[in-house]
Amino acid sequence: MSPTSSYTHVNWALTGTAGALTIGRYAIRYVNSRRFFWDDLVHLCALVVLIAHGGTDQLSLNSKARIKTAADSKPRPSQTYLLGLYEHNERLSSVNNCFLYLVFWIVKLSFLMLYRFLFQSSTPFKKAWWVVLAFTVVTFWVPIAGVLSTCAGADTVADYKACDGQTHGRVIKLEYSCVVNIVSDLAIMALPFWMLKDLKIAMSQKLGLAFIFSFAIVCVALDIVRVVEAVSQNQALYTVIETAPSANISLTPLMWTY
């Protein structure tokens, strides 16, 4: 089985799992509450973008395979043809990367909407919530700006001449994006912990909440691995592994607290 085929199976297996768990989430939510909440709507948006990311990721991988096949073929195609393939792949990669960060930040927003519902009676929490929300919104534009300015600007993302020799700059922007992603994850994860002690629920439910709040650590670890692998040009599989759990983390809507 080729690497492309293996990736395809992993990509759509995880995306399908996210879709199945989303259906389960909504079924449980409706049975328990007979209604849906804002975090449900936001999570649905995350799933839609996740599917779009999976599609563009697959197209980008297929595009890279076509470039390699064309470059290795005998006789070799014209430089103009190869350049066209390269530019097409760069456009796909840029769109795909924007979808990647959009998935991450929509999931963050889903968590924030959930926390707002759980702890809306606390004025200090709401103030802290607004601070974290503002930070999350602002930091979303850091990786997007990095994607759009990969070469010389948004209008040159597929320009071979503008992008040639930009490897070091791409690595730096990728590292910055990783840092803001991790910091916002940790901020969102820490936000509800100091409220747990005052919640009037069973200890088992508190432990369940603490476990879900802490699960962002998995995404932090995967993001670090993804960036390390991206620097060595082997990030595709780790990207899809990270995005699917990111979308799935908020699939457990903490029904027992509603």
C-alpha positions in Angstrom: 0.0 0.0 0.0 1.4 3.4 -1.0 1.9 6.2 1.6 -0.8 8.2 -0.2 -3.3 5.3 0.2 -2.4 4.8 3.8 -2.9 8.5 4.5 -6.2 8.5 2.7 -7.5 5.7 4.9 -6.3 7.4 8.1 -7.6 10.8 7.0 -11.2 9.7 6.2 -11.4 7.1 9.0 -10.7 9.8 11.6 -12.9 12.3 9.9 -15.7 9.7 9.7 -15.2 9.0 13.4 -15.6 12.7 14.2 -18.8 12.7 12.2 -20.2 9.6 14.0 -19.3 11.0 17.4 -20.9 14.3 16.5 -24.2 12.5 15.7 -23.9 10.7 19.1 -23.2 14.0 20.8 -26.4 15.6 19.5 -28.5 12.5 20.2 -27.3 12.5 23.8 -27.8 16.2 24.1 -31.3 16.1 22.8 -32.4 13.1 24.9 -31.1 14.8 28.1 -32.0 18.4 27.4 -34.5 18.4 24.6 -32.6 21.3 23.1 -29.3 22.4 21.7 -26.9 25.0 22.9 -24.5 27.5 21.3 -21.5 25.1 21.8 -23.4 22.5 19.7 -23.7 25.0 16.8 -20.1 26.0 17.1 -19.0 22.4 17.2 -21.0 21.6 14.1 -19.1 24.4 12.3 -15.9 22.8 13.5 -17.0 19.5 12.0 -17.8 21.1 8.6 -14.4 22.8 8.5 -12.8 19.5 9.5 -14.4 17.8 6.5 -13.2 20.7 4.3 -9.7 20.4 5.7 -9.7 16.6 5.1 -10.7 17.2 1.5 -8.1 19.9 0.7 -5.5 17.9 2.6 -6.2 14.9 0.4 -6.1 17.1 -2.8 -2.8 18.6 -1.7 -1.3 15.2 -1.0 -2.5 13.9 -4.5 -1.1 17.1 -6.0 2.3 16.4 -4.4 2.2 12.9 -5.8 1.5 14.2 -9.3 4.4 16.6 -9.1 6.8 13.8 -8.1 5.4 11.5 -10.8 5.8 14.2 -13.4 9.3 15.2 -12.3 10.4 11.5 -12.4 8.8 10.7 -15.7 10.8 10.1 -19.0 10.8 12.3 -21.0 10.4 15.0 -18.3 7.6 17.5 -18.9 8.3 21.1 -19.7 9.3 23.5 -16.9 6.1 25.5 -17.5 4.0 22.4 -16.9 5.9 21.6 -13.7 5.6 25.2 -12.5 1.9 25.0 -13.0 1.6 21.9 -10.9 3.7 23.6 -8.2 1.6 26.7 -8.1 -1.6 24.7 -8.0 -0.2 22.7 -5.0 0.9 25.9 -3.2 -2.6 27.3 -3.5 -4.1 24.1 -2.2 -1.6 24.0 0.7 -2.5 27.6 1.7 -6.2 26.9 1.7 -5.6 23.6 3.6 -3.5 25.3 6.3 -6.2 28.0 6.8 -8.7 25.3 7.3 -6.4 23.6 9.8 -6.1 26.6 12.0 -9.8 27.4 11.6 -10.6 23.9 13.0 -8.4 24.5 16.0 -9.8 27.9 16.8 -13.5 26.9 16.3 -13.0 24.0 18.7 -11.5 26.5 21.2 -14.6 28.7 20.8 -16.8 25.6 21.3 -15.1 25.0 24.6 -15.4 28.7 25.6 -19.2 28.6 24.9 -19.5 25.4 27.0 -17.6 27.0 29.9 -19.7 30.1 29.6 -22.9 28.0 30.0 -21.5 26.0 32.9 -20.2 28.9 35.0 -22.4 31.8 33.9 -23.4 32.6 37.4 -19.9 33.6 38.4 -19.0 37.2 37.7 -15.3 36.8 38.2 -15.4 33.8 35.8 -17.2 35.8 33.2 -14.6 38.6 33.4 -11.8 36.0 33.0 -13.8 34.4 30.2 -13.9 37.6 28.2 -10.1 38.0 28.6 -9.5 34.5 27.3 -12.0 34.9 24.5 -10.3 38.2 23.3 -6.9 36.5 23.5 -8.2 33.5 21.5 -9.7 35.8 18.8 -6.6 37.8 18.5 -4.2 34.8 18.3 -6.3 33.2 15.6 -4.9 35.7 13.2 -1.3 35.0 13.9 -1.2 31.6 12.1 -3.5 32.9 9.4 -1.2 35.8 8.8 1.7 33.3 8.7 0.0 31.3 6.0 -0.9 34.3 3.9 2.6 35.8 4.2 4.5 32.5 3.6 6.4 34.1 0.7 6.1 37.9 0.1 2.4 38.3 0.8 -1.1 36.9 0.2 -0.8 37.5 -3.5 2.4 35.5 -3.9 1.5 32.3 -2.0 1.9 30.4 -5.3 4.6 32.4 -6.9 7.7 30.2 -7.3 10.1 33.1 -7.5 8.7 34.8 -4.4 8.7 31.6 -2.4 12.0 30.2 -3.5 14.5 30.3 -0.6 11.8 31.0 2.0 12.2 27.8 4.0 13.7 29.5 7.1 10.9 32.1 7.1 8.3 29.3 6.9 9.8 27.4 9.8 9.8 30.6 12.0 6.1 31.3 11.1 5.2 27.7 11.8 6.9 27.9 15.2 5.1 31.2 16.1 1.8 29.6 15.1 2.6 26.6 17.3 3.4 28.8 20.3 0.1 30.8 20.1 -1.9 27.7 19.5 -0.4 26.0 22.6 -0.7 29.1 24.8 -4.4 29.6 23.9 -5.0 25.9 24.5 -3.5 26.1 27.9 -5.4 29.3 28.8 -8.7 27.7 27.8 -7.8 24.5 29.7 -6.9 26.4 32.9 -10.0 28.7 32.7 -12.5 26.4 34.4 -10.3 24.6 36.9 -10.6 27.1 39.7 -14.4 26.9 39.5 -14.5 23.1 40.0 -14.1 23.3 43.8 -17.3 25.4 44.1 -19.5 23.2 41.9 -22.2 21.4 43.7 -21.9 18.1 41.9 -20.7 14.7 42.7 -17.0 14.1 43.0 -17.1 11.6 40.1 -18.6 14.4 37.9 -15.9 16.8 39.0 -13.2 14.3 38.1 -14.9 13.7 34.7 -14.9 17.5 34.1 -11.3 17.8 35.1 -10.4 15.0 32.7 -12.1 16.6 29.8 -10.6 20.0 30.7 -7.2 18.4 30.8 -7.6 16.6 27.5 -6.2 19.6 25.6 -2.8 18.4 26.7 -3.2 15.7 24.0 -3.6 18.4 21.4 -0.7 20.4 22.7 1.6 17.3 22.4 0.3 16.5 18.9 0.9 20.1 17.9 4.5 20.0 19.0 5.0 16.7 17.2 3.3 18.1 14.1 5.6 21.1 14.0 8.7 19.0 14.5 7.6 16.7 11.7 6.6 19.7 9.5 10.2 21.0 9.7 11.4 17.7 8.4 8.6 17.8 5.6 6.7 14.9 7.0 3.7 16.6 8.6 0.7 15.3 6.7 -0.2 12.3 8.8 0.4 14.2 12.1 -1.8 17.0 10.9 -4.9 14.8 10.3 -4.2 12.9 13.6 -4.2 16.2 15.4 -7.2 17.8 13.8 -9.6 14.9 14.3 -9.0 14.7 18.1 -9.2 18.5 18.3 -12.7 18.3 16.8 -13.6 15.3 19.0 -12.5 16.7 22.3 -15.7 18.8 22.7 -17.8 15.9 21.6 -18.6 15.0 25.2 -20.9 17.8 26.2 -21.0 17.0 29.9 -24.6 16.0 29.9 -24.8 15.4 33.6 -24.1 19.0 34.4 -27.1 20.3 32.4 
